[in-house]
Amino acid sequence: MKKTLTLAAAVIVLFMSACKKDGSTKKTSGDNGWTLDGVSYKTGLTYKTTTSGGEPTTLINFWTAAPNADHRVNGVAVSFKQSPAASGTFHLKGGVGGTLAADEFELAASTLTKTYAYLGSTVDITVTVTGGKVKIVIPEISLKSTAGDPDVKLSGTVQEM
């Protein structure tokens, strides 16, 4: 139970960490979305920020809509040591809130009612950077629920807008 609560707290911090605003962009795009637990979602807003506290990281959120205090949204969040400057193969690292190397990142996802994190073995992921915007092709991976629910599958292509 303590492990689940720690994981839940870490994922919440990952999604709603104290941060300085780098920018958010909202516009529609063709193939920019993900499938989580068999349900498809489209990116409606992206938000990139630098986290504070501990070891700062670059957090990129891909949301279906703008969240606020009264409205939770579906989303995927990735955390890099710093925003990738060039395209390449990055390593999706299992866990949340850990120390990241320059070529590693962590991933979490949420729905309106549940939160999940990638806790598996390291996976090589293609990251493309065009005009400073990050695009990530996510192969099918398993995510763990922060509330002890069954594992779910996630796949898709998400890109900053």
Secondary structure by P-SEA (a helix, b strand, c coil): caaaaaaaaaaaaaacccccccbbbbbbbcccccccccbbbbbcbbbbbbbcccbbbbbbbbccccccccbbbbbbbbbcccccccccccccccccccccccccbbbbbbcccbbbbbcccbbbbbbbbcccbbbbbccbbbbbbccccccbbbbbbbbcc
